[in-house]
Amino acid sequence: MPRLTADVELCQGYGNCTTTASDVYDVDDDGKVVLLRQIIDDADRSRVEEATRSCPVNALRVLDR
């Protein structure tokens, strides 16, 4: 199953990722991305990859284990 990573140092808190995958990504009070899940089902991959691509600073990744 795919694994998610987030580079909190790169994150600027745009929150684009939460629009498509609010069950996977959130933004904390400091404006940084929070992973709500680190492993996703293959069924969610397309949607989560779309959310990942929406990050303007490329702070998010979907990796194959």
MMTF fields as JSON, N, C-alpha, C and O atoms, coordinates in Angstrom:
{
  "mmtfVersion": "1.0.0",
  "mmtfProducer": "UNKNOWN",
  "numBonds": 259,
  "numAtoms": 260,
  "numGroups": 65,
  "numChains": 1,
  "numModels": 1,
  "chainsPerModel": [1],
  "groupsPerChain": [65],
  "chainIdList": ["A"],
  "bondAtomList": [4, 2, 8, 6, 12, 10, 16, 14, 20, 18, 24, 22, 28, 26, 32, 30, 36, 34, 40, 38, 44, 42, 48, 46, 52, 50, 56, 54, 60, 58, 64, 62, 68, 66, 72, 70, 76, 74, 80, 78, 84, 82, 88, 86, 92, 90, 96, 94, 100, 98, 104, 102, 108, 106, 112, 110, 116, 114, 120, 118, 124, 122, 128, 126, 132, 130, 136, 134, 140, 138, 144, 142, 148, 146, 152, 150, 156, 154, 160, 158, 164, 162, 168, 166, 172, 170, 176, 174, 180, 178, 184, 182, 188, 186, 192, 190, 196, 194, 200, 198, 204, 202, 208, 206, 212, 210, 216, 214, 220, 218, 224, 222, 228, 226, 232, 230, 236, 234, 240, 238, 244, 242, 248, 246, 252, 250, 256, 254],
  "bondOrderList": [1, 1, 1, 1, 1, 1, 1, 1, 1, 1, 1, 1, 1, 1, 1, 1, 1, 1, 1, 1, 1, 1, 1, 1, 1, 1, 1, 1, 1, 1, 1, 1, 1, 1, 1, 1, 1, 1, 1, 1, 1, 1, 1, 1, 1, 1, 1, 1, 1, 1, 1, 1, 1, 1, 1, 1, 1, 1, 1, 1, 1, 1, 1, 1],
  "groupList": [{"groupName": "MET", "atomNameList": ["N", "CA", "C", "O"], "elementList": ["N", "C", "C", "O"], "formalChargeList": [0, 0, 0, 0], "bondAtomList": [1, 0, 2, 1, 3, 2], "bondOrderList": [1, 1, 2], "singleLetterCode": "M", "chemCompType": "L-PEPTIDE LINKING"}, {"groupName": "PRO", "atomNameList": ["N", "CA", "C", "O"], "elementList": ["N", "C", "C", "O"], "formalChargeList": [0, 0, 0, 0], "bondAtomList": [1, 0, 2, 1, 3, 2], "bondOrderList": [1, 1, 2], "singleLetterCode": "P", "chemCompType": "L-PEPTIDE LINKING"}, {"groupName": "ARG", "atomNameList": ["N", "CA", "C", "O"], "elementList": ["N", "C", "C", "O"], "formalChargeList": [0, 0, 0, 0], "bondAtomList": [1, 0, 2, 1, 3, 2], "bondOrderList": [1, 1, 2], "singleLetterCode": "R", "chemCompType": "L-PEPTIDE LINKING"}, {"groupName": "LEU", "atomNameList": ["N", "CA", "C", "O"], "elementList": ["N", "C", "C", "O"], "formalChargeList": [0, 0, 0, 0], "bondAtomList": [1, 0, 2, 1, 3, 2], "bondOrderList": [1, 1, 2], "singleLetterCode": "L", "chemCompType": "L-PEPTIDE LINKING"}, {"groupName": "THR", "atomNameList": ["N", "CA", "C", "O"], "elementList": ["N", "C", "C", "O"], "formalChargeList": [0, 0, 0, 0], "bondAtomList": [1, 0, 2, 1, 3, 2], "bondOrderList": [1, 1, 2], "singleLetterCode": "T", "chemCompType": "L-PEPTIDE LINKING"}, {"groupName": "ALA", "atomNameList": ["N", "CA", "C", "O"], "elementList": ["N", "C", "C", "O"], "formalChargeList": [0, 0, 0, 0], "bondAtomList": [1, 0, 2, 1, 3, 2], "bondOrderList": [1, 1, 2], "singleLetterCode": "A", "chemCompType": "L-PEPTIDE LINKING"}, {"groupName": "ASP", "atomNameList": ["N", "CA", "C", "O"], "elementList": ["N", "C", "C", "O"], "formalChargeList": [0, 0, 0, 0], "bondAtomList": [1, 0, 2, 1, 3, 2], "bondOrderList": [1, 1, 2], "singleLetterCode": "D", "chemCompType": "L-PEPTIDE LINKING"}, {"groupName": "VAL", "atomNameList": ["N", "CA", "C", "O"], "elementList": ["N", "C", "C", "O"], "formalChargeList": [0, 0, 0, 0], "bondAtomList": [1, 0, 2, 1, 3, 2], "bondOrderList": [1, 1, 2], "singleLetterCode": "V", "chemCompType": "L-PEPTIDE LINKING"}, {"groupName": "GLU", "atomNameList": ["N", "CA", "C", "O"], "elementList": ["N", "C", "C", "O"], "formalChargeList": [0, 0, 0, 0], "bondAtomList": [1, 0, 2, 1, 3, 2], "bondOrderList": [1, 1, 2], "singleLetterCode": "E", "chemCompType": "L-PEPTIDE LINKING"}, {"groupName": "CYS", "atomNameList": ["N", "CA", "C", "O"], "elementList": ["N", "C", "C", "O"], "formalChargeList": [0, 0, 0, 0], "bondAtomList": [1, 0, 2, 1, 3, 2], "bondOrderList": [1, 1, 2], "singleLetterCode": "C", "chemCompType": "L-PEPTIDE LINKING"}, {"groupName": "GLN", "atomNameList": ["N", "CA", "C", "O"], "elementList": ["N", "C", "C", "O"], "formalChargeList": [0, 0, 0, 0], "bondAtomList": [1, 0, 2, 1, 3, 2], "bondOrderList": [1, 1, 2], "singleLetterCode": "Q", "chemCompType": "L-PEPTIDE LINKING"}, {"groupName": "GLY", "atomNameList": ["N", "CA", "C", "O"], "elementList": ["N", "C", "C", "O"], "formalChargeList": [0, 0, 0, 0], "bondAtomList": [1, 0, 2, 1, 3, 2], "bondOrderList": [1, 1, 2], "singleLetterCode": "G", "chemCompType": "PEPTIDE LINKING"}, {"groupName": "TYR", "atomNameList": ["N", "CA", "C", "O"], "elementList": ["N", "C", "C", "O"], "formalChargeList": [0, 0, 0, 0], "bondAtomList": [1, 0, 2, 1, 3, 2], "bondOrderList": [1, 1, 2], "singleLetterCode": "Y", "chemCompType": "L-PEPTIDE LINKING"}, {"groupName": "ASN", "atomNameList": ["N", "CA", "C", "O"], "elementList": ["N", "C", "C", "O"], "formalChargeList": [0, 0, 0, 0], "bondAtomList": [1, 0, 2, 1, 3, 2], "bondOrderList": [1, 1, 2], "singleLetterCode": "N", "chemCompType": "L-PEPTIDE LINKING"}, {"groupName": "SER", "atomNameList": ["N", "CA", "C", "O"], "elementList": ["N", "C", "C", "O"], "formalChargeList": [0, 0, 0, 0], "bondAtomList": [1, 0, 2, 1, 3, 2], "bondOrderList": [1, 1, 2], "singleLetterCode": "S", "chemCompType": "L-PEPTIDE LINKING"}, {"groupName": "LYS", "atomNameList": ["N", "CA", "C", "O"], "elementList": ["N", "C", "C", "O"], "formalChargeList": [0, 0, 0, 0], "bondAtomList": [1, 0, 2, 1, 3, 2], "bondOrderList": [1, 1, 2], "singleLetterCode": "K", "chemCompType": "L-PEPTIDE LINKING"}, {"groupName": "ILE", "atomNameList": ["N", "CA", "C", "O"], "elementList": ["N", "C", "C", "O"], "formalChargeList": [0, 0, 0, 0], "bondAtomList": [1, 0, 2, 1, 3, 2], "bondOrderList": [1, 1, 2], "singleLetterCode": "I", "chemCompType": "L-PEPTIDE LINKING"}],
  "groupTypeList": [0, 1, 2, 3, 4, 5, 6, 7, 8, 3, 9, 10, 11, 12, 11, 13, 9, 4, 4, 4, 5, 14, 6, 7, 12, 6, 7, 6, 6, 6, 11, 15, 7, 7, 3, 3, 2, 10, 16, 16, 6, 6, 5, 6, 2, 14, 2, 7, 8, 8, 5, 4, 2, 14, 9, 1, 7, 13, 5, 3, 2, 7, 3, 6, 2],
  "groupIdList": [1, 2, 3, 4, 5, 6, 7, 8, 9, 10, 11, 12, 13, 14, 15, 16, 17, 18, 19, 20, 21, 22, 23, 24, 25, 26, 27, 28, 29, 30, 31, 32, 33, 34, 35, 36, 37, 38, 39, 40, 41, 42, 43, 44, 45, 46, 47, 48, 49, 50, 51, 52, 53, 54, 55, 56, 57, 58, 59, 60, 61, 62, 63, 64, 65],
  "secStructList": [7, 7, 3, 3, 3, 3, 7, 6, 6, 6, 7, 7, 7, 7, 7, 2, 2, 2, 2, 2, 7, 6, 6, 6, 3, 3, 3, 7, 6, 6, 1, 7, 3, 3, 3, 1, 7, 1, 5, 7, 7, 4, 4, 4, 2, 2, 2, 2, 2, 2, 2, 2, 2, 6, 7, 6, 6, 7, 7, 3, 3, 3, 3, 7, 7],
  "xCoordList": [0.848, 0.0, 0.891, 1.98, 0.416, 1.199, 1.361, 0.487, 2.516, 2.851, 2.979, 3.445, 2.571, 2.606, 3.716, 4.032, 4.303, 5.25, 4.904, 4.311, 5.279, 5.067, 6.294, 6.781, 6.79, 7.921, 7.362, 6.995, 7.302, 6.703, 7.494, 6.926, 8.793, 9.624, 9.266, 9.337, 8.883, 8.485, 7.065, 6.759, 6.2, 4.781, 4.593, 5.191, 3.75, 3.416, 1.971, 1.509, 1.26, -0.085, -1.173, -2.211, -0.952, -1.981, -3.274, -4.367, -3.143, -4.321, -4.985, -6.073, -4.369, -4.957, -5.203, -6.194, -4.315, -4.422, -5.684, -6.239, -6.127, -7.301, -8.593, -9.601, -8.573, -9.775, -10.166, -11.346, -9.184, -9.449, -9.377, -10.057, -8.557, -8.337, -8.316, -7.304, -9.413, -9.48, -9.437, -9.225, -9.635, -9.524, -8.08, -7.78, -7.187, -5.778, -4.879, -3.913, -5.198, -4.385, -5.176, -6.379, -4.49, -5.064, -3.965, -2.802, -4.328, -3.365, -3.52, -4.628, -2.392, -2.454, -2.517, -2.535, -2.549, -2.67, -1.475, -1.576, -0.35, 0.843, 0.882, 1.837, -0.163, -0.221, 0.616, 1.021, 0.884, 1.68, 0.823, -0.113, 1.168, 0.419, 0.56, 1.611, -0.521, -0.563, -1.091, -2.13, -0.372, -0.853, -1.804, -1.419, -3.035, -4.009, -3.863, -4.278, -3.261, -2.924, -1.586, -1.312, -0.767, 0.505, 0.471, 1.305, -0.483, -0.675, -2.072, -3.038, -2.168, -3.482, -3.775, -2.861, -5.038, -5.47, -5.259, -5.282, -5.054, -4.9, -6.126, -6.007, -7.287, -8.522, -8.513, -9.169, -7.777, -7.698, -6.542, -6.438, -5.695, -4.447, -4.674, -4.023, -5.55, -5.771, -6.173, -5.639, -7.097, -7.588, -6.483, -6.335, -5.709, -4.638, -3.505, -2.902, -3.212, -2.198, -2.628, -1.8, -3.913, -4.43, -4.204, -3.777, -4.489, -4.269, -2.784, -2.42, -1.945, -0.496, -0.016, 0.791, -0.504, -0.127, -0.615, -0.061, -1.631, -2.177, -1.299, -1.529, -0.292, 0.59, 1.535, 2.342, 1.443, 2.272, 3.759, 4.578, 4.12, 5.535, 6.083, 7.2, 5.302, 5.719, 6.195, 7.226, 5.433, 5.796, 5.266, 5.592, 4.462, 3.798, 4.265, 4.574, 4.316, 4.72, 3.864, 3.464, 3.597, 2.994, 4.072, 4.537, 4.471, 5.549, 5.04, 4.168, 5.582, 5.3, 6.189, 7.366, 5.643, 6.412, 7.524, 8.262],
  "yCoordList": [-1.191, 0.0, 1.25, 1.25, 2.294, 3.544, 4.2, 4.121, 4.851, 5.545, 7.037, 7.409, 7.877, 9.327, 9.947, 9.486, 10.998, 11.807, 13.274, 13.649, 14.084, 15.529, 16.235, 15.907, 17.201, 18.014, 19.265, 20.229, 19.235, 20.322, 21.622, 22.712, 21.502, 22.695, 23.415, 24.642, 22.666, 23.274, 23.824, 24.803, 23.204, 23.565, 25.038, 25.569, 25.679, 27.084, 27.264, 28.392, 26.155, 26.214, 26.649, 27.154, 26.46, 26.823, 26.043, 26.571, 24.789, 23.965, 23.376, 22.811, 23.486, 22.911, 21.416, 20.887, 20.75, 19.3, 18.913, 17.835, 19.775, 19.447, 19.521, 18.936, 20.226, 20.344, 18.999, 18.649, 18.251, 16.975, 15.79, 14.784, 15.903, 14.754, 15.193, 15.039, 15.729, 16.217, 15.084, 15.328, 13.859, 12.709, 12.231, 11.349, 12.819, 12.423, 13.559, 13.339, 14.773, 15.949, 16.971, 17.14, 17.645, 18.754, 19.797, 19.53, 20.971, 22.038, 22.408, 22.664, 22.435, 22.725, 24.227, 25.031, 24.594, 26.0, 26.847, 28.07, 26.196, 26.907, 27.009, 27.54, 26.497, 26.566, 25.523, 25.726, 24.409, 23.335, 22.097, 21.822, 21.359, 20.155, 19.107, 18.97, 18.385, 17.263, 16.064, 16.144, 14.957, 13.719, 13.036, 12.69, 12.841, 12.136, 10.627, 9.847, 10.233, 8.828, 8.818, 9.702, 7.833, 7.716, 6.611, 6.578, 5.719, 4.636, 4.8, 5.019, 4.693, 4.801, 3.531, 2.816, 3.261, 2.136, 2.475, 3.64, 1.439, 1.648, 2.349, 3.103, 2.103, 2.72, 4.241, 4.947, 4.748, 6.19, 6.863, 8.09, 6.092, 6.626, 7.755, 8.794, 7.59, 8.61, 9.946, 10.993, 9.901, 11.116, 11.77, 12.992, 10.957, 11.489, 12.035, 13.051, 11.381, 11.91, 13.259, 14.152, 13.405, 14.696, 15.773, 16.883, 15.448, 16.391, 16.722, 17.871, 15.728, 15.914, 16.862, 17.754, 16.673, 17.548, 18.981, 19.907, 19.168, 20.515, 21.377, 22.58, 20.771, 21.523, 22.392, 21.863, 23.716, 24.596, 24.581, 25.07, 24.029, 23.99, 22.553, 22.319, 21.598, 20.193, 19.598, 18.927, 19.855, 19.349, 17.937, 17.337, 17.409, 16.136, 15.08, 15.395, 13.833, 12.728, 11.501, 11.251, 10.746, 9.412, 8.451, 8.529, 7.548, 6.602, 5.174, 4.816, 4.369, 2.941, 2.348, 2.696, 1.472, 0.901, 0.044, -0.508],
  "zCoordList": [0.0, 0.0, 0.0, 0.574, -0.642, -0.708, 0.661, 1.523, 0.827, 2.065, 1.751, 0.674, 2.679, 2.494, 3.314, 4.411, 2.769, 3.523, 3.314, 2.302, 4.273, 4.186, 4.732, 5.815, 3.981, 4.427, 5.089, 4.418, 6.412, 7.184, 6.996, 7.056, 6.773, 6.565, 5.263, 5.197, 4.234, 2.961, 3.0, 2.319, 3.79, 3.819, 4.149, 5.085, 3.358, 3.573, 4.046, 4.214, 4.26, 4.816, 3.852, 4.279, 2.558, 1.581, 1.788, 1.582, 2.194, 2.471, 1.246, 1.359, 0.077, -1.133, -0.973, -1.475, -0.286, -0.106, 0.663, 0.447, 1.543, 2.349, 1.55, 1.946, 0.444, -0.397, -0.992, -1.023, -1.462, -2.115, -1.166, -1.372, -0.128, 0.763, 2.226, 2.911, 2.693, 4.082, 5.104, 6.292, 4.655, 5.55, 5.677, 6.482, 4.875, 4.866, 5.321, 6.052, 4.889, 5.192, 5.993, 5.792, 6.899, 7.649, 7.808, 7.506, 8.275, 8.547, 10.016, 10.486, 10.745, 12.177, 12.45, 11.517, 13.7, 14.1, 13.668, 13.577, 13.405, 12.935, 11.415, 10.847, 10.756, 9.298, 8.593, 7.449, 9.254, 8.674, 8.454, 9.205, 7.407, 7.07, 8.174, 8.801, 8.385, 9.316, 8.542, 7.885, 8.623, 8.011, 8.973, 10.089, 8.553, 9.376, 9.211, 10.069, 8.08, 7.809, 7.079, 6.268, 7.362, 6.648, 5.6, 4.695, 5.725, 4.766, 4.185, 4.915, 2.862, 2.222, 1.442, 1.03, 1.247, 0.433, -1.035, -1.43, -1.831, -3.268, -3.857, -4.823, -3.282, -3.779, -3.617, -4.383, -2.63, -2.376, -3.112, -3.107, -3.73, -4.295, -5.293, -5.187, -6.231, -7.261, -6.644, -7.009, -5.728, -5.065, -4.238, -4.249, -3.523, -2.686, -3.555, -3.211, -4.666, -5.588, -6.16, -6.34, -6.442, -6.912, -5.849, -6.167, -4.605, -3.514, -3.38, -3.129, -3.545, -3.468, -4.563, -4.304, -5.766, -6.889, -6.698, -7.29, -5.889, -5.684, -4.777, -4.657, -4.137, -3.243, -4.078, -4.842, -3.94, -4.763, -4.408, -5.185, -3.251, -2.864, -2.853, -2.389, -3.36, -3.479, -2.146, -2.083, -1.103, 0.222, 0.484, 1.509, -0.418, -0.184, -1.177, -2.326, -0.734, -1.592, -1.298, -0.16, -2.359, -2.258, -2.714, -3.852, -1.84, -2.131, -2.129, -1.337, -3.008, -2.95, -1.879, -1.777, -1.097, 0.034, -0.434, 0.382]
}
